[in-house]
């Protein structure tokens, strides 16, 4: 079980890094909708794994990020990338480890 948790922690750190990278890319993305969708996908996978392995706080925060990213992806058409970033950035900060 400890090996599985160690693997999860490594994957979670990798996902968080990718989410941070996507957030940076969102600032200049031609399609913030597409970038928000990618963030949502990473958050969804992080949420599921955290829930299965018994990390409820991380699961809840990842669920929040997933929800925010999904709503921003839906609303990003016609919005500036900067406007789409603010709520996602706040949710990313909540998910990332201190």
Steps between C-alpha positions, in 0.01 A plus 500: 500500500784741580644447154166595346481816712857594408416456133185711545700778666745505209218503245314770693811719504539443125134589436528814711806602300309447176206700635733787589653485152158502337397796712804690374421397142141616544621860515608490137283218369305554183231288661471533878209257471729221381754574773231508770377163371848354547515642854159348569618162378807502727287613794247224435770231504659650811161508673429136421836369616494713816153370584591135450819528706343690790613859455165677549632856519694464176198329341275791598744762375553316173122475462478878545770550236321263265174691543660842456699391196190343342297816553782717367536276196130540432510876555837576338360551153513873447683559829857609520745238620574720802135498603489122473819458702409671827254242638708207376817649653331527839390136481849388391652673802260307722607165349875553495690384806645768725 
